[in-house]
Amino acid sequence: MKRVVFVGGIAPSMFPSYKELTLYYRRVGIDELKELVKDAEVLNYVRHGSTVKVLSEILGKQLTPSTELYVWREDDVLVVVGLKKPVRGQEVEVSAEDLDLVVVRVFPGRWIP
């Protein structure tokens, strides 16, 4: 079963065993996100409560905010969840329209065109 993992960003600490990686980055909408998580194990590493609540409602899955650190596993599909208009230093309530969703596929090694 594929794993779809929600994260708030990409950090080098997610890939402790790798010196070189290739990332494939693609923005998606809500409908495509729903298709992506269908029949997948869904893990959440986003800590912002309002964002996680909206994701849960959109996907019909019970997700909880997380402060744990994520470590990448081959074949994981990452979904970076951000806000289209980030607000720093304050807690905000968000809606589905506020979400900026990016699917990131990670491949070990270097890809040179």
ABEGO torsion letter per residue (X at the ends): XBBBBBBAEBBAAABAABABBBBBBBBBBAAAAAAAABGBBBBBABABAAAAAAAAAAAGBBBBBBABBBBBBBGBBBBBBBBABBBBGBBBBBBAAABBBBBBBBBBEBBBX
